[in-house]
Amino acid sequence: MSRDLRSIDQRLVVHPHATVGHPRPPVIFAEGEGARLRDAEGREYIDGTCGLWVCPVGHGRSELAAAARRQMERLEYYASFWDFSNGPSIELAERLVELAPPGVVRVFYTNGGSEGTETALKLARLAWHAQGRPERTVVLTRALAYHGVSYGALEATGLPPLKEGFGEMPAGFEELSVPYPLRGTTTDGLIAELEERIDAVGRDRIAAFIGEPVIGVGGMIPPHEDYWPRVQEVLRRHDILLILDEVVTGFGRTGAWFAAEHWGGIEPDLMITAKGLTSGYFPLGAVLIGERVAAMLDGVAFRHGFTYNGHATGCAVALENLAIIEREQLVERAARLGDRLLAGLAALERLPAVLEARGFGLMAGLELDIDDAGELADRIRDAGVIVRATGQKLVLSPPLVIAERDLDRIVEVIGDELARTQTRAAA
C-alpha cells in the first residue's frame, strides 16, 4: 500500500520547493506521538524540526482532536466578515491580547504566516494613508529574512533564490543587513546603516520596518543583545512602525511566550503569529495590532480578509493548545531544554566541519564549513533524526515536549554524521 501511495504521490503531487516532474521518493508519515514520527514503512524518527517550526505541544494530542470535534459538532465554521462572529474567535482574541507584549489591543485572524505578512504590510500602509500620508509606503526589511512566499511577503523575504522566475516583484521595499555576529556585524554598524537608509529614502516615505526577532529559516541567527532595543529607538525617533514576525518564535519557542519579551520594553506596532498558535492541528494565524496602529485606523474600513478568518474550529483548537502550553509549563521547558541542546551542539564545534553552534530557547542551528547541508540532512534522516538544511546550515526546532534522551540522541546522530563529513577546504 505504501509503495502505491508513493507512486501516486510522485505522479500527481507537486510539493513545495521540489523540482516539478522530477520528484524524490516521498517519505510518507503515518503516525506521530510527542516528538516521535513513524512512516508508512514502519521506520521511526525523532522530529527535530516540528515539520516547519509548528508543533510545540507535539504530535498526537487527543485533547486537540477532542476540542476540534466538540466545536465541529456545534458549529464547524461560519464567515466572520462584517458583523458575523463566533465564540471561540472572541475568546481567543481576549487570550492573545493577555499573552502579547504590552500595547497590543486588537486581533486580525489569518490562515498562516504568509497571509499574516500580507495583512501587516497592508495595515501599516493603510494606517499612514488614513493619516493623510499616502506616500508612506516603503517597508524596510533585511537580508536572510523569511516572511512568506505570497508576493508582498516574498519581496519582504531576503532569500534571493525564492524569487527567481516569478517576474517583477512589488515595489516599495528596502533591504538592510541582518545581525550576523559570526560574519562580523556589530550593532553600531547595523544602526548606522539603518540611519543612513532612512536618510536616503526619506523618513516621510517609510511606513514600517519588518523583522524576525531571531532569524529562523535563514540559519537560526540570534541578534546582538542590544540590537532590538536600539532599532526600536531609531524607529520611534523617525516615526516608523515596527512589525515583528513572530511566526516562528511565538508561543514558547524561545523560552518566552513571544521573543520580544527577551529585550524588555520592545513593543511592536504589529506582530505576525501562526504555526505554534494551534501547534499545526489547524491552519490558523493572527496579526496582533498595537495601540498606535489601532488609533491611526480608527474609523477606517479595512477591506481585506480571507474566507476562513476566525474559523470557529481553528480558534477552539488554538484555545486548547494555549492551555496545554500553559498547563504543562512548556515555555519554561523550552528555556531549560534549549540550554541543554545548545550545550550539546557547542561540543560539536570541535569537529572541522562545524563553524558555530547557535541557540535561542529551543531553536538552534549549526553553521558548517561545507558546500550544502542537504546531503548531510539526508544522512541524518536515514539514521532516524529529522533536521532541516538551509544552505550551509542545519536548523533545529523540536517539539517543546521532547524527552531529554531524544534531544541528546539528536545531537549524537548529528555528531556522528558530521564526523564523516569533509569540509570545503579538505575537499
C-alpha positions as CSV (number, residue, x, y, z in Angstrom):
1,M,0.0,0.0,0.0
2,S,2.7,2.4,0.9
3,R,4.5,1.7,-2.4
4,D,1.3,2.5,-4.3
5,L,0.9,5.8,-2.3
6,R,4.4,6.7,-3.1
7,S,3.9,6.1,-6.8
8,I,0.7,8.2,-6.8
9,D,2.4,11.0,-4.9
10,Q,5.3,11.1,-7.4
11,R,2.9,11.1,-10.3
12,L,0.3,13.7,-9.1
13,V,1.6,15.9,-6.2
14,V,3.7,19.0,-6.7
15,H,5.5,19.5,-3.3
16,P,6.7,22.9,-2.1
17,H,10.3,23.6,-3.1
18,A,10.5,20.3,-5.1
19,T,11.5,20.0,-8.8
20,V,8.4,19.7,-11.0
21,G,8.4,16.4,-12.9
22,H,11.4,15.0,-11.1
23,P,10.2,14.3,-7.6
24,R,12.3,12.5,-5.0
25,P,10.6,9.4,-3.5
26,P,8.4,10.7,-0.7
27,V,8.7,9.8,3.0
28,I,5.0,9.2,3.9
29,F,4.4,9.8,7.5
30,A,1.6,7.8,9.1
31,E,1.7,8.4,12.8
32,G,3.1,10.8,15.4
33,E,3.3,11.0,19.1
34,G,5.1,13.6,21.1
35,A,8.4,14.2,19.3
36,R,8.3,10.8,17.5
37,L,7.1,10.0,14.0
38,R,6.5,6.8,12.1
39,D,6.4,6.5,8.4
40,A,4.3,4.2,6.3
41,E,7.1,1.6,6.1
42,G,7.3,1.4,9.9
43,R,10.5,3.4,10.4
44,E,10.7,5.7,13.4
45,Y,12.2,9.2,13.5
46,I,12.8,11.8,16.2
47,D,11.3,15.1,15.0
48,G,14.0,17.7,15.2
49,T,12.1,20.4,13.3
50,C,8.4,20.3,14.2
51,G,7.7,19.9,10.5
52,L,8.2,23.6,10.0
53,W,8.6,25.0,13.5
54,V,5.0,24.2,14.1
55,C,4.1,21.8,16.9
56,P,5.2,23.0,20.4
57,V,2.9,20.5,22.1
58,G,4.0,17.6,20.0
59,H,2.1,15.1,17.8
60,G,-0.9,13.1,18.6
61,R,-2.6,15.2,21.3
62,S,-6.0,13.8,21.9
63,E,-7.1,17.0,23.7
64,L,-6.8,19.0,20.5
65,A,-8.7,16.4,18.5
66,A,-11.4,16.5,21.1
67,A,-11.5,20.3,21.0
68,A,-11.9,20.2,17.3
69,R,-14.7,17.6,17.4
70,R,-16.6,19.4,20.1
71,Q,-16.6,22.6,18.1
72,M,-17.4,20.9,14.8
73,E,-20.4,19.2,16.4
74,R,-21.7,22.6,17.5
75,L,-20.6,25.0,14.7
76,E,-17.7,23.9,12.4
77,Y,-17.5,27.3,10.6
78,Y,-19.3,30.4,9.5
79,A,-18.0,33.5,7.9
80,S,-16.5,36.2,10.2
81,F,-16.8,39.1,7.6
82,W,-18.7,42.3,8.6
83,D,-20.5,41.8,11.9
84,F,-20.5,38.0,12.0
85,S,-18.5,36.3,14.7
86,N,-18.3,33.1,16.9
87,G,-17.5,32.4,20.5
88,P,-14.1,30.7,20.1
89,S,-12.7,33.6,18.0
90,I,-13.8,36.1,20.6
91,E,-12.3,34.1,23.5
92,L,-9.1,33.5,21.6
93,A,-8.7,37.2,20.8
94,E,-9.0,38.0,24.5
95,R,-6.4,35.4,25.4
96,L,-3.9,36.6,22.7
97,V,-4.2,40.2,24.0
98,E,-3.5,38.9,27.5
99,L,-0.4,37.0,26.4
100,A,1.0,39.5,24.0
101,P,3.6,42.2,24.7
102,P,2.3,45.5,26.2
103,G,0.3,47.7,23.9
104,V,-1.5,45.0,21.8
105,V,-5.2,45.8,21.7
106,R,-6.7,44.1,18.7
107,V,-6.5,40.9,16.7
108,F,-7.0,40.1,13.0
109,Y,-7.1,36.4,12.0
110,T,-5.4,34.7,9.1
111,N,-4.7,31.2,7.9
112,G,-1.0,31.3,8.3
113,G,2.3,33.3,8.2
114,S,2.3,34.5,4.6
115,E,-1.2,35.8,4.9
116,G,-0.1,37.4,8.2
117,T,2.7,39.3,6.5
118,E,0.4,40.5,3.7
119,T,-2.1,41.7,6.4
120,A,0.6,43.5,8.4
121,L,2.0,45.2,5.3
122,K,-1.4,46.4,4.3
123,L,-2.3,47.6,7.8
124,A,0.9,49.6,8.0
125,R,0.4,51.3,4.7
126,L,-3.4,51.9,5.3
127,A,-2.6,53.4,8.7
128,W,-0.5,56.1,7.1
129,H,-3.0,56.6,4.3
130,A,-5.6,57.2,7.0
131,Q,-3.4,59.9,8.5
132,G,-3.3,61.7,5.2
133,R,0.2,60.4,4.4
134,P,-0.3,58.0,1.4
135,E,3.3,58.5,0.4
136,R,4.5,56.5,3.4
137,T,4.6,53.0,1.8
138,V,8.2,51.9,1.9
139,V,9.0,48.9,4.1
140,L,12.5,48.3,5.5
141,T,13.4,44.6,5.5
142,R,16.6,42.6,5.9
143,A,18.8,40.1,4.1
144,L,18.2,36.4,5.0
145,A,14.7,37.2,6.3
146,Y,11.8,34.9,5.7
147,H,8.4,36.4,5.8
148,G,6.5,34.0,3.4
149,V,6.0,33.3,-0.3
150,S,3.0,35.3,-1.4
151,Y,4.0,38.3,-3.5
152,G,4.2,41.0,-0.8
153,A,5.6,38.6,1.7
154,L,8.1,37.3,-0.8
155,E,9.5,40.7,-1.6
156,A,9.9,41.3,2.2
157,T,11.9,38.0,2.3
158,G,15.6,38.3,1.9
159,L,16.4,34.9,0.3
160,P,17.0,35.6,-3.4
161,P,16.6,32.0,-4.8
162,L,13.0,32.1,-3.6
163,K,12.2,35.0,-6.0
164,E,13.8,33.6,-9.2
165,G,11.5,33.2,-12.2
166,F,8.4,34.9,-10.8
167,G,8.7,38.1,-12.7
168,E,8.6,41.6,-11.3
169,M,8.2,41.8,-7.5
170,P,6.2,44.5,-5.7
171,A,7.9,47.9,-5.3
172,G,8.5,49.7,-2.1
173,F,10.9,47.5,-0.1
174,E,14.4,48.4,1.0
175,E,16.7,45.6,2.2
176,L,19.2,46.1,5.1
177,S,21.9,43.9,6.5
178,V,20.9,41.3,9.1
179,P,22.6,40.9,12.5
180,Y,25.2,38.1,11.9
181,P,27.8,38.1,14.7
182,L,29.8,35.2,13.1
183,R,30.2,37.3,9.9
184,G,31.4,40.3,11.9
185,T,28.4,42.5,12.1
186,T,28.1,45.0,15.0
187,T,25.1,46.8,16.4
188,D,26.8,50.1,15.8
189,G,27.3,49.3,12.2
190,L,23.8,48.0,11.7
191,I,22.3,51.0,13.4
192,A,24.4,53.4,11.3
193,E,23.2,51.6,8.1
194,L,19.6,51.9,9.3
195,E,20.0,55.6,9.9
196,E,21.7,56.2,6.6
197,R,19.0,54.3,4.7
198,I,16.3,56.3,6.4
199,D,18.1,59.5,5.4
200,A,18.5,58.2,1.8
201,V,14.9,57.0,1.3
202,G,13.4,59.8,3.4
203,R,11.6,59.1,6.7
204,D,8.4,60.6,5.3
205,R,8.2,57.8,2.7
206,I,8.8,54.9,5.1
207,A,5.8,53.1,6.6
208,A,7.4,50.3,8.6
209,F,10.4,48.1,9.4
210,I,9.7,44.3,9.4
211,G,11.9,41.7,11.1
212,E,12.0,38.3,12.7
213,P,13.2,38.7,16.3
214,V,15.6,35.8,15.6
215,I,16.4,34.8,12.0
216,G,14.8,31.4,11.5
217,V,14.9,29.8,8.0
218,G,17.9,31.9,7.1
219,G,20.0,29.9,9.6
220,M,18.8,30.4,13.2
221,I,20.8,33.6,13.8
222,P,20.2,35.4,17.1
223,P,20.8,39.1,17.1
224,H,23.3,41.1,19.1
225,E,21.8,41.6,22.6
226,D,21.4,45.4,22.2
227,Y,20.1,45.2,18.6
228,W,16.3,45.3,19.0
229,P,16.3,48.0,21.7
230,R,18.4,50.2,19.5
231,V,16.4,49.5,16.4
232,Q,13.2,50.4,18.2
233,E,14.7,53.7,19.5
234,V,15.6,54.7,15.9
235,L,12.2,53.7,14.5
236,R,10.3,55.7,17.2
237,R,12.5,58.7,16.7
238,H,11.7,58.7,13.0
239,D,8.0,57.8,13.5
240,I,8.3,54.4,11.7
241,L,6.1,51.4,12.6
242,L,7.7,48.2,13.9
243,I,6.4,44.9,12.6
244,L,7.7,41.8,14.4
245,D,7.3,38.5,12.6
246,E,6.9,36.0,15.5
247,V,5.5,33.2,13.3
248,V,8.5,31.0,14.3
249,T,9.4,32.5,17.6
250,G,5.9,32.8,19.2
251,F,4.1,30.6,21.7
252,G,7.0,29.4,23.8
253,R,9.7,28.5,21.3
254,T,12.3,30.9,22.7
255,G,11.6,30.3,26.3
256,A,9.1,33.2,26.5
257,W,5.6,33.5,25.1
258,F,7.0,35.8,22.5
259,A,10.6,36.6,21.6
260,A,10.0,40.3,22.1
261,E,10.0,39.7,25.8
262,H,13.7,38.9,25.8
263,W,14.6,42.5,25.2
264,G,12.3,44.2,27.8
265,G,10.5,47.2,26.5
266,I,10.1,46.1,22.9
267,E,6.5,47.0,21.9
268,P,5.7,46.1,18.3
269,D,3.1,48.1,16.4
270,L,2.1,44.9,14.6
271,M,3.0,41.3,15.4
272,I,2.5,38.4,13.0
273,T,1.8,34.9,14.5
274,A,0.8,31.5,13.2
275,K,2.4,28.0,13.5
276,G,2.6,27.4,17.2
277,L,-0.8,29.1,17.7
278,T,-2.5,25.7,17.1
279,S,0.6,23.5,17.0
280,G,-0.3,22.8,13.4
281,Y,-3.5,21.0,14.3
282,F,-5.4,23.5,12.3
283,P,-4.2,26.2,9.8
284,L,-4.6,29.5,11.8
285,G,-2.7,32.7,12.3
286,A,-3.3,36.1,13.9
287,V,-1.9,39.6,13.4
288,L,-1.8,41.4,16.7
289,I,-2.4,45.1,16.4
290,G,-0.8,47.7,18.8
291,E,-2.4,50.8,20.2
292,R,-0.8,53.2,17.8
293,V,-1.9,51.4,14.6
294,A,-5.4,50.9,16.1
295,A,-5.7,54.6,16.8
296,M,-4.4,55.5,13.3
297,L,-7.0,53.3,11.8
298,D,-9.9,54.3,14.0
299,G,-13.0,54.8,11.8
300,V,-11.3,53.4,8.7
301,A,-12.7,50.4,6.7
302,F,-10.2,47.5,6.4
303,R,-11.3,46.0,3.1
304,H,-9.2,42.8,3.4
305,G,-10.0,39.3,4.6
306,F,-9.9,35.6,4.0
307,T,-12.7,33.0,3.7
308,Y,-11.6,31.2,6.8
309,N,-10.9,34.3,9.0
310,G,-11.6,33.5,12.7
311,H,-12.5,29.9,11.9
312,A,-14.5,28.6,14.8
313,T,-12.9,25.1,14.9
314,G,-9.4,26.6,14.4
315,C,-9.9,29.0,17.3
316,A,-11.3,26.3,19.6
317,V,-8.1,24.2,18.8
318,A,-5.9,27.3,19.5
319,L,-7.5,27.9,22.9
320,E,-6.9,24.3,24.0
321,N,-3.3,24.4,22.5
322,L,-2.5,27.6,24.5
323,A,-4.0,25.9,27.6
324,I,-1.7,22.9,27.2
325,I,1.4,25.1,26.8
326,E,0.5,26.9,30.0
327,R,-0.6,23.8,31.9
328,E,2.5,21.8,31.1
329,Q,4.8,24.8,31.6
330,L,6.3,24.4,28.1
331,V,7.5,27.9,27.9
332,E,9.8,27.3,30.9
333,R,10.7,23.8,29.5
334,A,11.8,25.4,26.2
335,A,14.3,27.6,28.1
336,R,15.7,24.7,30.1
337,L,15.9,22.2,27.2
338,G,17.3,24.9,24.9
339,D,20.3,25.3,27.2
340,R,20.8,21.5,27.1
341,L,20.6,21.4,23.3
342,L,22.9,24.3,22.8
343,A,25.5,22.8,25.2
344,G,25.4,19.5,23.2
345,L,25.7,21.3,19.8
346,A,28.5,23.6,21.1
347,A,30.5,20.4,21.9
348,L,30.4,19.6,18.2
349,E,32.4,22.8,17.4
350,R,35.5,20.6,17.9
351,L,34.7,19.0,14.5
352,P,36.4,20.5,11.5
353,A,33.0,20.9,9.6
354,V,31.4,23.0,12.4
355,L,32.0,26.7,12.3
356,E,29.5,27.7,15.0
357,A,26.7,26.4,17.2
358,R,23.8,28.8,17.9
359,G,20.7,28.6,20.1
360,F,17.9,30.7,21.4
361,G,15.4,28.9,23.5
362,L,14.5,25.6,21.9
363,M,15.6,26.7,18.4
364,A,19.2,26.0,17.3
365,G,21.5,25.9,14.3
366,L,24.8,24.8,13.2
367,E,26.8,26.8,10.7
368,L,29.0,24.4,8.7
369,D,32.1,24.6,6.5
370,I,30.5,22.6,3.7
371,D,29.0,23.4,0.3
372,D,25.5,22.3,1.0
373,A,24.0,20.7,4.1
374,G,21.2,18.9,2.2
375,E,23.1,15.6,1.7
376,L,24.1,15.7,5.4
377,A,20.5,16.2,6.4
378,D,19.5,13.2,4.3
379,R,22.1,11.0,6.1
380,I,20.9,12.2,9.5
381,R,17.3,11.4,8.5
382,D,18.4,7.9,7.4
383,A,19.8,7.5,10.9
384,G,16.4,8.3,12.4
385,V,16.5,12.1,13.1
386,I,14.8,14.8,11.1
387,V,16.7,18.1,10.8
388,R,16.4,21.0,8.3
389,A,19.1,22.0,5.9
390,T,19.3,25.6,4.7
391,G,22.4,26.4,2.6
392,Q,25.5,25.7,4.7
393,K,23.4,25.4,7.9
394,L,21.4,22.9,9.9
395,V,18.4,24.2,11.8
396,L,16.6,22.6,14.7
397,S,13.3,23.3,16.3
398,P,12.0,20.2,18.1
399,P,8.6,20.0,20.0
400,L,8.8,21.6,23.4
401,V,7.6,18.2,24.8
402,I,10.6,16.3,23.5
403,A,12.2,13.9,26.0
404,E,15.7,14.7,27.1
405,R,17.0,11.4,25.8
406,D,15.6,12.2,22.4
407,L,17.2,15.6,22.5
408,D,20.6,14.0,23.3
409,R,20.1,11.5,20.6
410,I,19.6,14.3,18.0
411,V,23.0,15.7,19.0
412,E,24.6,12.3,18.9
413,V,23.3,11.5,15.4
414,I,24.3,14.9,14.1
415,G,27.8,14.5,15.6
416,D,28.2,11.0,14.1
417,E,27.3,12.2,10.6
418,L,29.4,15.4,10.9
419,A,32.4,13.3,11.8
420,R,32.1,11.7,8.4
421,T,31.7,15.0,6.6
422,Q,34.6,16.6,4.7
423,T,34.9,20.4,4.9
424,R,35.2,22.5,1.8
425,A,38.8,23.1,2.5
426,A,39.6,19.4,2.9
427,A,37.6,18.5,-0.2
